[in-house]
Amino acid sequence: MRPLGALEVRRTLDVGGGLRPGGAAQAQRAVARAADPAWVAAVGADRPYVRDDDARASLGERLSTWYFDRLMARAAIDPVVGATFRDVFCLTAPLSRLAAPRIVFRTVFLPRRPGLPTLPAGIEPV
């Protein structure tokens, strides 16, 4: 897989016919657009830690926080979700891949953690 930024640089060079004045700035804007969704997701993941009482999270922010919490928990134990999560956050796949039906199903409907393989023999004192 190729990084999305590298693909945008290639596309910019192909469309513009190679190196030309202003081409570097255009390529930088294209790379920034490719990285923007991952940046927004990373910044949004910090939202629950903001302690500003005046800034109440919107319904959309709360839903996306809930989904990303489940997604990260599921990615740790599910190789399909984990590979997709890695590809998106390494900028080799678009953010929209996290909303693919297969990923959404596995994230929302499967358990966050696997069940115990056997029942515990006893309870350890705390």
C-alpha positions in Angstrom: 0.0 0.0 0.0 1.1 3.5 -0.7 0.7 6.4 1.6 -2.2 8.7 0.6 0.1 11.7 0.6 2.5 10.1 -1.9 -0.5 9.3 -4.2 -1.6 12.9 -4.0 1.9 14.2 -4.9 1.9 11.8 -7.9 -1.5 12.9 -9.0 -0.6 16.5 -8.7 2.6 16.0 -10.8 0.6 13.9 -13.4 -2.1 16.5 -13.8 0.3 19.4 -13.9 2.7 17.7 -16.4 5.6 17.4 -13.9 7.5 20.1 -12.0 6.4 23.7 -12.6 6.1 27.0 -10.7 3.6 26.7 -7.9 3.5 22.9 -8.2 5.1 22.4 -4.7 2.4 24.5 -3.0 -0.3 22.6 -4.9 1.2 19.3 -3.9 1.4 20.4 -0.2 -2.3 21.4 -0.3 -3.2 18.0 -1.8 -1.2 16.1 0.9 -2.9 18.2 3.6 -6.3 17.3 2.2 -5.4 13.6 2.2 -4.2 13.7 5.8 -7.1 16.0 7.1 -9.6 13.2 7.9 -7.1 11.3 10.0 -6.1 14.5 11.7 -9.7 15.4 12.5 -10.2 11.8 13.9 -7.1 12.1 16.1 -8.0 15.5 17.5 -11.6 14.3 18.0 -10.3 11.3 20.1 -8.9 13.9 22.6 -12.3 15.5 23.0 -13.4 13.4 26.1 -10.4 14.7 28.0 -11.3 18.4 27.6 -12.4 19.8 30.9 -14.2 22.9 29.6 -17.6 23.0 31.2 -18.9 25.5 28.7 -18.1 23.3 25.6 -20.7 20.5 25.6 -20.0 18.0 22.9 -22.7 17.8 20.2 -24.6 14.6 19.5 -22.4 14.0 16.5 -19.2 14.3 18.6 -20.7 12.0 21.2 -21.6 9.4 18.6 -18.2 9.5 16.9 -16.5 9.3 20.3 -18.6 6.3 21.2 -17.8 4.7 17.8 -14.1 5.3 18.0 -13.9 4.0 21.5 -15.6 0.8 20.4 -13.5 0.7 17.2 -10.2 0.9 19.2 -11.3 -1.7 21.7 -12.4 -4.0 18.8 -9.2 -3.3 16.8 -7.1 -4.7 19.6 -8.7 -8.1 19.4 -10.1 -8.4 15.8 -7.6 -8.7 13.0 -10.0 -7.4 10.3 -10.8 -4.2 12.3 -7.2 -3.9 13.5 -5.8 -4.0 10.0 -8.3 -1.4 8.7 -7.6 0.8 11.8 -3.9 0.6 11.2 -4.2 1.4 7.5 -6.3 4.4 8.1 -4.2 5.9 10.9 -1.0 5.2 8.9 -2.5 7.2 6.1 -2.5 4.3 3.6 -6.3 4.0 3.4 -9.0 6.7 3.5 -11.0 7.4 6.7 -14.1 6.2 4.9 -12.8 2.6 5.2 -13.7 2.7 8.9 -17.4 3.2 7.9 -17.4 0.2 5.6 -20.4 -2.1 6.4 -18.1 -5.0 7.4 -16.1 -2.8 9.9 -19.2 -1.1 11.3 -20.9 -4.4 11.9 -17.9 -5.9 13.6 -17.4 -2.7 15.7 -21.0 -2.1 16.8 -22.4 -5.6 17.1 -19.6 -7.8 18.2 -18.4 -7.6 21.8 -15.7 -5.1 22.8 -13.6 -7.8 24.4 -13.6 -11.6 23.9 -15.3 -13.6 26.6 -13.3 -15.7 29.1 -12.3 -19.1 27.6 -13.5 -20.8 30.9 -15.2 -19.7 34.0 -12.8 -18.5 36.7 -12.2 -21.0 39.5 -12.5 -18.4 42.2 -12.4 -14.7 43.0 -9.1 -13.2 44.0 -9.1 -10.9 47.0 -8.6 -7.2 46.1 
